[in-house]
Every structure is written in structure tokens, then in C-alpha cells.
Amino acid sequence: MAKTSVRVRAKKKPKYSTRVVRRCWRCGRKRGYMRDFGLCRICFRELAQLGRIPGVKKSSW
């Protein structure tokens, strides 16, 4: 979990567009972020396992 101050800082509009930090909306993690879902890999896996992300199911082969 990211600190609250870090989350708030990431939400502010940066001076330059290259300074944008995308964070998981659930936990605030910035590494392993997936733009399509707005989640980090860990939260994505948890929610997909519970079936809470529409159109995503566990693969097996």
C-alpha cells in the first residue's frame, strides 16, 4: 500500500506530461500497472480470481 501523501501527489496534474505517474486505483502501487484495467498485477489477479472483472477468466491449457 502506498502512502496517502504519495497517492495525492500522483493525482495532481504534473508540470510536464512525461512526469505522469499511473497508479493502481485500489492499492496505489505504481509498478506492474496495467492501463487497460487501471490496476496493478496483484490486484488484477485477485479480482480476476473472484470473477469481478468482466470478460476476464482464468486460463488453463
N, CA, C and O atoms as a GROMACS GRO file, in nm:
protein
  244
    1MET      N    1   0.083  -0.118   0.000
    1MET     CA    2   0.000   0.000   0.000
    1MET      C    3   0.088   0.125   0.000
    1MET      O    4   0.181   0.138   0.080
    2ALA      N    5   0.057   0.214  -0.090
    2ALA     CA    6   0.130   0.339  -0.098
    2ALA      C    7   0.079   0.436   0.009
    2ALA      O    8  -0.037   0.430   0.050
    3LYS      N    9   0.168   0.524   0.052
    3LYS     CA   10   0.127   0.625   0.149
    3LYS      C   11   0.024   0.717   0.089
    3LYS      O   12   0.020   0.737  -0.033
    4THR      N   13  -0.060   0.772   0.172
    4THR     CA   14  -0.165   0.863   0.125
    4THR      C   15  -0.106   0.984   0.057
    4THR      O   16  -0.160   1.030  -0.044
    5SER      N   17   0.003   1.038   0.110
    5SER     CA   18   0.064   1.157   0.051
    5SER      C   19   0.116   1.128  -0.091
    5SER      O   20   0.112   1.216  -0.177
    6VAL      N   21   0.165   1.007  -0.115
    6VAL     CA   22   0.217   0.971  -0.246
    6VAL      C   23   0.101   0.958  -0.345
    6VAL      O   24   0.113   0.997  -0.461
    7ARG      N   25  -0.011   0.902  -0.299
    7ARG     CA   26  -0.129   0.888  -0.384
    7ARG      C   27  -0.183   1.024  -0.425
    7ARG      O   28  -0.218   1.045  -0.542
    8VAL      N   29  -0.189   1.116  -0.330
    8VAL     CA   30  -0.241   1.250  -0.358
    8VAL      C   31  -0.150   1.323  -0.456
    8VAL      O   32  -0.198   1.390  -0.547
    9ARG      N   33  -0.020   1.310  -0.438
    9ARG     CA   34   0.077   1.374  -0.526
    9ARG      C   35   0.063   1.321  -0.669
    9ARG      O   36   0.077   1.398  -0.764
   10ALA      N   37   0.035   1.192  -0.685
   10ALA     CA   38   0.021   1.132  -0.818
   10ALA      C   39  -0.105   1.180  -0.888
   10ALA      O   40  -0.110   1.183  -1.011
   11LYS      N   41  -0.208   1.218  -0.813
   11LYS     CA   42  -0.334   1.264  -0.873
   11LYS      C   43  -0.325   1.406  -0.927
   11LYS      O   44  -0.402   1.444  -1.015
   12LYS      N   45  -0.231   1.485  -0.875
   12LYS     CA   46  -0.216   1.622  -0.922
   12LYS      C   47  -0.163   1.625  -1.065
   12LYS      O   48  -0.085   1.538  -1.104
   13LYS      N   49  -0.205   1.724  -1.141
   13LYS     CA   50  -0.157   1.737  -1.278
   13LYS      C   51  -0.012   1.783  -1.275
   13LYS      O   52   0.019   1.885  -1.214
   14PRO      N   53   0.079   1.708  -1.339
   14PRO     CA   54   0.221   1.745  -1.338
   14PRO      C   55   0.251   1.861  -1.431
   14PRO      O   56   0.173   1.894  -1.520
   15LYS      N   57   0.365   1.922  -1.408
   15LYS     CA   58   0.410   2.034  -1.490
   15LYS      C   59   0.437   1.989  -1.633
   15LYS      O   60   0.407   2.061  -1.728
   16TYR      N   61   0.492   1.870  -1.648
   16TYR     CA   62   0.523   1.814  -1.779
   16TYR      C   63   0.453   1.679  -1.793
   16TYR      O   64   0.441   1.604  -1.696
   17SER      N   65   0.408   1.649  -1.913
   17SER     CA   66   0.330   1.527  -1.935
   17SER      C   67   0.411   1.399  -1.911
   17SER      O   68   0.353   1.294  -1.883
   18THR      N   69   0.542   1.406  -1.922
   18THR     CA   70   0.624   1.287  -1.902
   18THR      C   71   0.636   1.249  -1.754
   18THR      O   72   0.683   1.140  -1.721
   19ARG      N   73   0.594   1.337  -1.666
   19ARG     CA   74   0.602   1.311  -1.523
   19ARG      C   75   0.478   1.243  -1.466
   19ARG      O   76   0.467   1.224  -1.345
   20VAL      N   77   0.385   1.206  -1.552
   20VAL     CA   78   0.262   1.141  -1.506
   20VAL      C   79   0.298   1.006  -1.443
   20VAL      O   80   0.373   0.928  -1.502
   21VAL      N   81   0.244   0.980  -1.326
   21VAL     CA   82   0.265   0.851  -1.259
   21VAL      C   83   0.130   0.783  -1.250
   21VAL      O   84   0.039   0.832  -1.182
   22ARG      N   85   0.116   0.671  -1.319
   22ARG     CA   86  -0.010   0.597  -1.315
   22ARG      C   87  -0.004   0.499  -1.201
   22ARG      O   88   0.092   0.423  -1.187
   23ARG      N   89  -0.108   0.499  -1.118
   23ARG     CA   90  -0.113   0.413  -1.002
   23ARG      C   91  -0.240   0.331  -1.000
   23ARG      O   92  -0.343   0.371  -1.055
   24CYS      N   93  -0.232   0.219  -0.936
   24CYS     CA   94  -0.348   0.131  -0.918
   24CYS      C   95  -0.452   0.205  -0.835
   24CYS      O   96  -0.418   0.264  -0.732
   25TRP      N   97  -0.578   0.203  -0.879
   25TRP     CA   98  -0.682   0.275  -0.805
   25TRP      C   99  -0.718   0.205  -0.674
   25TRP      O  100  -0.780   0.265  -0.586
   26ARG      N  101  -0.680   0.079  -0.663
   26ARG     CA  102  -0.719   0.002  -0.545
   26ARG      C  103  -0.615   0.012  -0.432
   26ARG      O  104  -0.651   0.032  -0.316
   27CYS      N  105  -0.488  -0.003  -0.466
   27CYS     CA  106  -0.385  -0.006  -0.362
   27CYS      C  107  -0.282   0.106  -0.374
   27CYS      O  108  -0.210   0.133  -0.278
   28GLY      N  109  -0.273   0.171  -0.491
   28GLY     CA  110  -0.179   0.281  -0.509
   28GLY      C  111  -0.043   0.240  -0.560
   28GLY      O  112   0.047   0.323  -0.569
   29ARG      N  113  -0.026   0.114  -0.595
   29ARG     CA  114   0.102   0.064  -0.645
   29ARG      C  115   0.129   0.119  -0.784
   29ARG      O  116   0.037   0.130  -0.866
   30LYS      N  117   0.254   0.155  -0.813
   30LYS     CA  118   0.287   0.210  -0.944
   30LYS      C  119   0.358   0.110  -1.035
   30LYS      O  120   0.356   0.126  -1.157
   31ARG      N  121   0.420   0.009  -0.979
   31ARG     CA  122   0.490  -0.090  -1.061
   31ARG      C  123   0.395  -0.204  -1.096
   31ARG      O  124   0.310  -0.244  -1.016
   32GLY      N  125   0.409  -0.256  -1.217
   32GLY     CA  126   0.323  -0.365  -1.262
   32GLY      C  127   0.182  -0.316  -1.291
   32GLY      O  128   0.085  -0.390  -1.271
   33TYR      N  129   0.170  -0.193  -1.340
   33TYR     CA  130   0.041  -0.131  -1.366
   33TYR      C  131  -0.009  -0.169  -1.506
   33TYR      O  132   0.068  -0.166  -1.602
   34MET      N  133  -0.138  -0.204  -1.517
   34MET     CA  134  -0.199  -0.234  -1.646
   34MET      C  135  -0.298  -0.125  -1.680
   34MET      O  136  -0.399  -0.107  -1.612
   35ARG      N  137  -0.269  -0.052  -1.787
   35ARG     CA  138  -0.353   0.062  -1.826
   35ARG      C  139  -0.496   0.022  -1.861
   35ARG      O  140  -0.590   0.094  -1.829
   36ASP      N  141  -0.512  -0.092  -1.925
   36ASP     CA  142  -0.645  -0.134  -1.969
   36ASP      C  143  -0.744  -0.146  -1.853
   36ASP      O  144  -0.863  -0.121  -1.869
   37PHE      N  145  -0.694  -0.183  -1.737
   37PHE     CA  146  -0.780  -0.206  -1.623
   37PHE      C  147  -0.762  -0.103  -1.512
   37PHE      O  148  -0.848  -0.090  -1.425
   38GLY      N  149  -0.652  -0.030  -1.514
   38GLY     CA  150  -0.625   0.068  -1.409
   38GLY      C  151  -0.584   0.003  -1.278
   38GLY      O  152  -0.598   0.061  -1.171
   39LEU      N  153  -0.532  -0.120  -1.289
   39LEU     CA  154  -0.494  -0.198  -1.171
   39LEU      C  155  -0.349  -0.244  -1.181
   39LEU      O  156  -0.293  -0.253  -1.290
   40CYS      N  157  -0.291  -0.273  -1.065
   40CYS     CA  158  -0.159  -0.337  -1.066
   40CYS      C  159  -0.180  -0.487  -1.087
   40CYS      O  160  -0.293  -0.536  -1.078
   41ARG      N  161  -0.075  -0.557  -1.114
   41ARG     CA  162  -0.085  -0.701  -1.144
   41ARG      C  163  -0.142  -0.782  -1.028
   41ARG      O  164  -0.212  -0.881  -1.050
   42ILE      N  165  -0.112  -0.740  -0.906
   42ILE     CA  166  -0.157  -0.814  -0.788
   42ILE      C  167  -0.307  -0.800  -0.769
   42ILE      O  168  -0.378  -0.898  -0.750
   43CYS      N  169  -0.356  -0.675  -0.775
   43CYS     CA  170  -0.499  -0.650  -0.761
   43CYS      C  171  -0.576  -0.710  -0.878
   43CYS      O  172  -0.686  -0.762  -0.860
   44PHE      N  173  -0.518  -0.704  -0.998
   44PHE     CA  174  -0.582  -0.763  -1.115
   44PHE      C  175  -0.604  -0.912  -1.093
   44PHE      O  176  -0.711  -0.966  -1.121
   45ARG      N  177  -0.502  -0.978  -1.044
   45ARG     CA  178  -0.512  -1.122  -1.023
   45ARG      C  179  -0.616  -1.157  -0.919
   45ARG      O  180  -0.693  -1.252  -0.936
   46GLU      N  181  -0.619  -1.081  -0.808
   46GLU     CA  182  -0.717  -1.106  -0.703
   46GLU      C  183  -0.860  -1.090  -0.754
   46GLU      O  184  -0.945  -1.175  -0.730
   47LEU      N  185  -0.885  -0.979  -0.825
   47LEU     CA  186  -1.019  -0.953  -0.875
   47LEU      C  187  -1.060  -1.049  -0.986
   47LEU      O  188  -1.176  -1.089  -0.995
   48ALA      N  189  -0.965  -1.088  -1.071
   48ALA     CA  190  -0.995  -1.183  -1.178
   48ALA      C  191  -1.028  -1.320  -1.120
   48ALA      O  192  -1.115  -1.390  -1.171
   49GLN      N  193  -0.960  -1.356  -1.015
   49GLN     CA  194  -0.984  -1.485  -0.949
   49GLN      C  195  -1.125  -1.490  -0.890
   49GLN      O  196  -1.190  -1.595  -0.890
   50LEU      N  197  -1.171  -1.375  -0.840
   50LEU     CA  198  -1.305  -1.367  -0.781
   50LEU      C  199  -1.413  -1.346  -0.887
   50LEU      O  200  -1.532  -1.353  -0.857
   51GLY      N  201  -1.372  -1.321  -1.012
   51GLY     CA  202  -1.467  -1.301  -1.121
   51GLY      C  203  -1.529  -1.164  -1.122
   51GLY      O  204  -1.641  -1.147  -1.171
   52ARG      N  205  -1.460  -1.064  -1.070
   52ARG     CA  206  -1.514  -0.928  -1.062
   52ARG      C  207  -1.472  -0.838  -1.177
   52ARG      O  208  -1.512  -0.722  -1.183
   53ILE      N  209  -1.390  -0.890  -1.270
   53ILE     CA  210  -1.352  -0.814  -1.389
   53ILE      C  211  -1.425  -0.876  -1.507
   53ILE      O  212  -1.396  -0.990  -1.544
   54PRO      N  213  -1.520  -0.803  -1.566
   54PRO     CA  214  -1.597  -0.861  -1.677
   54PRO      C  215  -1.509  -0.893  -1.798
   54PRO      O  216  -1.423  -0.814  -1.836
   55GLY      N  217  -1.534  -1.009  -1.857
   55GLY     CA  218  -1.461  -1.051  -1.975
   55GLY      C  219  -1.328  -1.118  -1.948
   55GLY      O  220  -1.258  -1.155  -2.042
   56VAL      N  221  -1.292  -1.135  -1.822
   56VAL     CA  222  -1.164  -1.197  -1.787
   56VAL      C  223  -1.192  -1.325  -1.711
   56VAL      O  224  -1.268  -1.326  -1.614
   57LYS      N  225  -1.129  -1.434  -1.756
   57LYS     CA  226  -1.142  -1.559  -1.682
   57LYS      C  227  -1.007  -1.627  -1.676
   57LYS      O  228  -0.918  -1.601  -1.757
   58LYS      N  229  -0.992  -1.714  -1.580
   58LYS     CA  230  -0.866  -1.784  -1.561
   58LYS      C  231  -0.842  -1.880  -1.677
   58LYS      O  232  -0.931  -1.955  -1.715
   59SER      N  233  -0.723  -1.877  -1.731
   59SER     CA  234  -0.692  -1.965  -1.844
   59SER      C  235  -0.633  -2.096  -1.792
   59SER      O  236  -0.569  -2.101  -1.687
   60SER      N  237  -0.657  -2.199  -1.866
   60SER     CA  238  -0.594  -2.329  -1.838
   60SER      C  239  -0.580  -2.403  -1.968
   60SER      O  240  -0.670  -2.398  -2.053
   61TRP      N  241  -0.469  -2.472  -1.986
   61TRP     CA  242  -0.447  -2.547  -2.108
   61TRP      C  243  -0.366  -2.670  -2.080
   61TRP      O  244  -0.337  -2.746  -2.172
   0.00000   0.00000   0.00000
